[in-house]
């Protein structure tokens, strides 16, 4: 009888061990994959904090893509230059912060399909006697460090007719423009219009956008990056077809900037 009890105990212990192993195996196979995505968290209306939560146009698009792909997004917050550095070092899978597609960046990264279009626009305080781009000669224009708007400024004023002052965030650049510590500020036109409306800023647009840019998700030029880029493209096509991209654009910008 004692032998039988011992045998039953061994069998029970073996069964429990096997069940535990099986549960661990199932846990591993059902674990949701995670992608690390960068955002400044200070770029209204693309990615910003609201009641402690990260929200915005680029944020919602990324979350919608992740949902389509069955991914979980781990957001990494830093100033724009820092995000690009983390991305270059492989610590981020992509960046969702109105990253403009440029020849320089295309040489370094693979980009997804375009999901929005922006024009580099210069504004000034409405009380300034500045009405055309030529009026900025000899004056100071602010922009965000690391953004392509700085390059666009240099191209628009190739003779170094202006002084360019860079800031870590767009809030700092807008603040100094509002209090006339600088003469102008450059950013994407839809972003500027959204900020002017939200904060009732005393800005006026000067001329037309100096250039129109495509915005997309950057990926590393390796096997992992190419695979993720392909998945993002498939999800973007679906979100475009079902109207999600357009609806999010209207929600945050009041117009469709996705086509």
Secondary structure, DSSP 8 states (H G I E B T S, - for coil): -HHHHHHHHHHHHHHHHHHHHHHHHHHHHH---EEEEEE-SEETTTEEEETTEEESHHHHHHHHHHHHHT-EEEEEE--HHHHHHHHHTTS-SEE-S--B--HHHHHHEEE----EEEEEEEEEETTSS--SGGGGTTSEEEEETT-HHHHHHHHHTTT--SEEEEESSHHHHHHHHHTTSSSEEEEEHHHHHHHHHHHT--EEEEEEEEEEEEE--EEESSHHHHHHHHHHHHHHHHHHHTTHHHHHHHHHHSS----
